[in-house]
């Protein structure tokens, strides 16, 4: 802080150049923040998956159902603690554009399997007591104005009722929240028993199983043991970790994280050249002043530190403003895109990584000019000036 006044005056010696440099850095980190949120959105919660959970689907495809009876056989496998199942429903609310994920599940086992879905005890009890009851995630509830006590029609599902109707009605008895910001709060969950008894075809079938194991390190072996139980049967299975399953599902739209990292890397590389050139030009313009500082007793190391401090300050000013603006932009865009990208936010990890990148940018951009200033000879500098 002793030399802050000197650093401040040097930074604003060329106001227009400094402003353009700061603006360039700010724009780059706004882009970084938005692209980081895009990566989070398309990772579909991969980072939040449980290390102790496996997912079992039909060996051919997830669209092929599995027998309900497999649940007890899975529980008999050593290392398995609990099992929950779910199925894809595929209907819409009022009109086809109002689509969100709907799953018939067993309420008790499903909530136990996913403790990150936080439902108040009274609402949980109400769900267990109401066969046509459903709980919905906070994001979907706010999007469509669902409230507890509402009766919601879901239409257009491929599952037709025995009565011939394709419209199913459910009572909203609970709204769940997520334990973490990235938790999926878009799901609409209702009783499998009610669904299985009312549907016209497919009785006794489920879509997939989620399995909790007691030792995540044994996940590959337990998955192999589970699949071996159903080998050579009419319905063979494929079991993987929940993270691998979610990642494979996300990769169907492309390797978005790799694309995002490539774009961010290219932008930061170009920005490094821009900021480095600005700092180098600033040092060249002040050769005589640096020589005077050394004449007055400033050591080579102190001169190097002053130049690096200037570079760090410019990078920090632009980078922090950019990250702050990206936080605002991502929040606004996330609200607008909630229907299509329910998980869209700038995570604390990405924010911390952005701050690290700001520091690295400042150090790398100022390193070469700082070394040049450090090696500067007083006699040569005064001659050149």
N, C-alpha and C positions, 0 to 999 in steps of 0.2 A: 504493500500500500504506500510505501515511502515514495515511490516513483510513479504513482498513478497519474498525477498531473502531467508528467512528461509523456507518458504513454498515451493519454487522452488527446493531448495536443498533436502528437504525431499521427494518430489515427485519423483525425479530422483535418489534417493539413490540406488534403485534396477531398473536399466534401463530396463532390459528385462521384468520384471514383469509389469512395468508401460506401456511399449509398447504393451504388449499382452492385458492388460486391456483396454487401449485406442482403440486398434484394434477391440476388442470384442464389445465395445460400438458403435464404428463407423459402424460396420457391422450391428448391430441391428437397428440403425437408418436409414441406407440405406434401409433395409427391410421395416421399418416403412413407409418411404417416398413412396416406390414403391407400397406397399399395399394400402396406402391412395389414390394414383392415381387410382388404380384398383377400389377402392370403388367409387370414383367419376365417373369413366367410366361406371360402372354398375348401378349407381343411375340414369343415363340418364337425368341429369339436374333437379332432383327433387327439389334441394334447390333453383333453379332459377325460378321455376314456379310462376306465378302470384297469389297472394292471392285473387285478385278480379276476377279471371277467373274460370268458370265452363266448364266441357266437357260433352256433351250429346251424347250418342250412342244408338244403338238399344238395347232393353232390353235383347234380347237373346245373341247377340254377336256383337262385333265391325265389323265383316265381313259382317253383314247384313246392307244394305243401309237404308237411311232415305229419305223421300220426301223433295224435294227442297222447297215445300210450307210451311214446318214447320218453316222456318226462320221468316216470318211475325208474326206467332202465338207466337213464343218465345218472340219477341219484345214487344208483348202486355202484358206480365207478369209483374206485378209491381216489381220494383227493378232491372230490366234488362236495361242496358244502350246500349249495342250493341251486334251484332251477326256476326260471320264469320263461313264459312263452308270450309271443305277440303275433299278430297277423295284420296284413295290409288290408284296409277297408276300401279306400279310394273313392269316397263320395265328395259332394260339395254342398255348400250352404247357400240356398236360395238360387244362385246362378253359377254357371260353370267356372267363372273367373274367381269365385270365392272358394279356393281350394286350400286345404291344410292337411297335415298328416293325422290320420285317425287309425287307432289300433284297438281291437278287442283284446283284453288282457285279463288275467286273474289279479284283482286289485291288491290282495295281500302280498303275494309273491313278487309282483312287479314293483311295488313301492319298496319292499325290502331289498330288491336287487338294485334299485337306483335311489339310494338315499339322497342324492343331489336334487331330487324332485321333492321339494319341501311343501307338504300339505298339512294345514292345521288339524289337530286331533279330532275336533268336532266334525270337520268336513270329511275326514277319512272315515269316521264312523257312519256318517250319512251316506257315503258312497257304498260302503259294505252292506248297508241295510236296504238300498234301493236298486232293484235289478235293472231298471232302465236309467239309472243314474250315470252321470259322466263327469269327469274332471277335465279341465282344460288349462293349458299353460297361460301364464300372465300375458305374454305377447299376443297370442291369438285372441284372448278375451278382450284386451284393450282394442285390438284392431277391429273386431266386429261388434263391440259393445255388449259382449256376453256378461251376464250377471248371475249370481247364484239365485236359483228359483226359476230361471228361464227354461222354457221347453223348446228345444232346438231340433228342427227337421234337417236331416242329412239325406240328400237325394243323389241318384245316379250311380250308386255303387254297383259294381258287378255282382254283388251279393243280393239276390232277390229273396224276399220273404216268402214263406209258404202260402201266404195269402195272395201272392202275385204282385204286391206293391214293391216299388223300388225306393220308397221313402221310409226312412227310419227316424223315429222320434226319441230324443233323449232329454232327461232332466239334468240341468247343470247343478251339481251339488257341491262343487269345489273348484277352486282356482289355485294351481300350484305355482310356486316361485322356484328359482334356481339358487342353489347354494353358492355358485360362482357366476360371474358375469357371462361366461361363455356357455353356460348350461342351456340346453334346448328347451325353451318354454313355449313351443308352438304346438305341442302334441294335444290331441283330443283322445282321451282314454275312456273306454266303457267296458262293461262286463262281457267276458267271453261266453259265460254260461247262457246269458240272454241271447247273444248273437248266434251261438251254435244251435240252440233250440228253435230259433225263429227262421233261420235261413233255409232255403229250399234245396240246396245241394252243398256237398262238402262237409257234412257233419263229421265230427271227430278228427278234423285236420287243423293244423296251426301253420303259421308261416315260418317261424324260426324260434330257436331257443337261445336264451342268454344264460350262461352257467357261471356261477361263482366258485372259484377253487381256493383251497387253503394255502397253496404255495405257488406264487407267480413264477418262481424259478423252474417249476415243474410243468409249466403250461404246455410245452411241446409234447411231452410224454403223456400228459393227461388227455390232450386233444387226440393223440394217436390211439389211446386206449378207448376213448369214446367212439371214435369212428370204427374201430375194430369190432365193437359190439354190433354194429349194423352192416358190416361188410357182407357182401353176397346176399343181401336181403332185397326185397322189391324196392325199398326206399333207402338207398345208401346215403351217407352224410359226409359233410366236409366241415371240420371244426377248426377255427383259428382264434387268435387273440382278438379281443374287441378292437384294439388299436389297428391291427392289420386289416380287419374287416372294414372298419370305417375308412382307413386310408385307401383301400382298394376301391371302395364305393366313390370316394372323392376323386380318385384318379380317372374315373370314367369321363369327366369333363376336361381332362388334360392335366398335365403337371403344372398347375398354377403356381405353387411355391417356387419352382425352378424358374419360371418365366418372370415372376416378380423379382426374385433375387438378381436375375440377369439385368433387368431394367434398372433397378436401384444401383447396382454395381456400375453400370455404364454412366448413369447420371452423376454419381459421386466421383468417378474418375475424371469426367469432363470438368466438374466443379473444382476438383483439386488443381487442375491445370489453370483454371481461371483465377482462383484465389492465390495460387503460387505465383502467377505472373504479376498480380497486383502487388503482392508483398515484395517481389524482386524489384519492381519498378520503384516502389516506395523507398527501398534501401539505396538504390542507385541515385535517387534524387537527393539523398541526405549523406552522401559520402563525406563531405567536408564537416558536417555536424558530428558525425560519428568519430571523425579524427579529433575534433575538439574535445569530445567526451573522453576519449582515451588520453588526450593530453592532460585533462583535468584529473586523471587518476582512475577513471573507470576501467576495470579489468576486462580482458577479452571475454571471460565468462559472464560478466555483468552485461556487457553489450549484447551478447548472444541471448541472454535471458530477456532483455528488453524487447528485442525483435520478436522472439517467440511469444512473449506476452501480448504484443500487438496482434499477432496472427490469431492467437487463442481468443482474444477479446472479440475480434471481428467474427470469427467462426461461432463463438458462443452467442453473440448478439443475433446473428442471422439464424443459427440453428435452433435456438430456444424459441425465437419468435415463430419460426416455421413449425416446430412441434406443437406449440400452443395453438396456432391457427389450424393445424391439421386435426387437433383434438376437437375443435369447434366444428370443422367441416365434416369430419367423420360422424360426429353426433347428429348433425342435421341430415346428412345423407342416410345414415343408419335408420333414422325414423321414417324417412321417405321410402326406403327399400325394405322395410320390415316384412312386408308381404312376400318378398322374393328371396331376401337374404336375412333371415332372422338373427344370425350370428354375424354381426358387423360392428366391430369396435376396435379401438387402438388399445392393445393389451399392455399392462404394466411392463411385461418383458420387452415388447417392441419399443416402448417409450424409453426404457433404460438403455436398450441397445442403441437407440437414436442418440442419446446423450453421449454414449461412448464414441459413436461415429463423429459427433461434433468435436470432441476433444482430439480424436485422431486426425480429423481434417485440419484443425488448427495447427497441430504439431507438424504434420507432413507439409502443409502449405508454407509454413514459416521456417522449416528446417534448413533448406538450402540458402535462402537469403540470410538466415541467422548465422550459418557457418561462414558465409562470405563476409559478413560484418565482423565476425570474430577474428578472421585471418587478416583483416584489413590492416595494412601498415600505415602509420601516421604520416610518414614522409610521402609515400606513394599517394595516399588519399589527398593530401594537401596539394600535391603536384597536379593530380587529375582535376581537382576542383578549380 
